[in-house]
């Protein structure tokens, strides 16, 4: 599982049939202190209702399509949770 910040939405004029009605979001991977880490990725958001500015957890690979109705959807990353209150400060 990975941590990321949603930095935008993706609009597609054409999608694979398995992705019809599924929201696509642009994620910036971050570390545990919410510092940017790596290149942005596109992830499906089938159930979490995340939006720009949200901190989310996501999975990659085969697990990414498990939340979709079609078991053979062509996805590489999928959002599995929204972080309610990220803690990015030193523990006292």
VMD Tcl script that draws the C-alpha trace (Angstrom):
set ca {
  {0.00 0.00 0.00}
  {1.23 3.47 -0.90}
  {0.45 7.02 0.21}
  {-0.36 9.89 -2.20}
  {-2.01 13.27 -2.53}
  {-4.70 13.75 -5.16}
  {-3.48 16.53 -7.46}
  {-6.14 16.41 -10.15}
  {-8.81 14.59 -12.06}
  {-8.42 12.83 -15.39}
  {-10.95 13.34 -18.18}
  {-11.05 10.69 -20.90}
  {-13.19 11.02 -24.00}
  {-12.86 7.28 -24.53}
  {-12.40 4.57 -21.92}
  {-12.12 0.82 -21.88}
  {-15.66 -0.59 -21.39}
  {-14.68 -1.92 -17.94}
  {-13.89 1.64 -16.82}
  {-17.14 3.31 -17.89}
  {-18.46 5.34 -14.96}
  {-15.27 4.92 -12.93}
  {-13.53 8.08 -11.70}
  {-9.84 8.52 -12.61}
  {-7.60 10.68 -10.42}
  {-4.05 11.96 -10.75}
  {-1.97 11.12 -7.67}
  {1.36 12.45 -6.47}
  {3.04 9.76 -4.35}
  {4.30 11.08 -1.01}
  {6.35 9.75 1.90}
  {5.18 9.53 5.51}
  {5.91 13.26 5.95}
  {3.83 14.10 2.85}
  {6.89 15.07 0.79}
  {6.71 14.30 -2.93}
  {8.19 10.97 -3.91}
  {8.42 9.80 -7.50}
  {6.32 10.58 -10.54}
  {2.54 11.14 -10.58}
  {0.30 8.15 -11.35}
  {-3.28 7.75 -12.53}
  {-5.51 5.65 -10.28}
  {-9.12 4.50 -10.35}
  {-11.40 5.61 -7.53}
  {-14.33 3.19 -7.61}
  {-15.67 3.76 -4.09}
  {-13.66 6.21 -1.99}
  {-15.02 9.51 -3.40}
  {-11.62 11.22 -3.08}
  {-10.94 14.55 -4.74}
  {-8.15 17.06 -5.30}
  {-6.30 17.83 -2.08}
  {-7.17 14.53 -0.37}
  {-4.45 12.28 0.99}
  {-5.18 8.68 -0.01}
  {-3.79 5.19 0.17}
  {-3.54 3.21 -3.05}
  {-2.45 -0.19 -4.28}
  {-0.77 -1.19 -7.52}
  {-0.86 -4.29 -9.64}
  {-3.53 -6.96 -9.59}
  {-5.09 -5.67 -6.36}
  {-5.92 -2.33 -8.04}
  {-8.82 -3.82 -10.00}
  {-10.45 -5.68 -7.10}
  {-12.87 -2.82 -6.35}
  {-14.16 -2.74 -9.91}
  {-17.14 -4.68 -11.29}
  {-15.03 -6.24 -14.05}
  {-12.25 -8.57 -12.87}
  {-10.19 -7.91 -15.99}
  {-10.22 -4.09 -16.03}
  {-6.95 -2.63 -17.37}
  {-5.75 -0.66 -14.33}
  {-2.37 -0.25 -12.68}
  {-3.36 1.65 -9.51}
  {-6.49 1.89 -7.38}
  {-7.42 4.05 -4.40}
  {-8.38 1.97 -1.37}
  {-8.68 4.58 1.37}
  {-8.85 8.26 2.24}
  {-6.66 9.47 5.10}
  {-8.88 11.43 7.48}
  {-6.14 13.29 9.32}
  {-2.57 12.92 8.11}
  {0.01 13.26 10.86}
  {3.08 14.93 9.46}
  {4.64 16.34 12.58}
  {7.29 15.17 15.02}
  {6.05 12.93 17.83}
  {6.71 14.57 21.19}
}
mol new
graphics top color blue
foreach p $ca { graphics top sphere $p radius 0.5 }
foreach p [lrange $ca 0 end-1] q [lrange $ca 1 end] { graphics top cylinder $p $q radius 0.2 }
display resetview
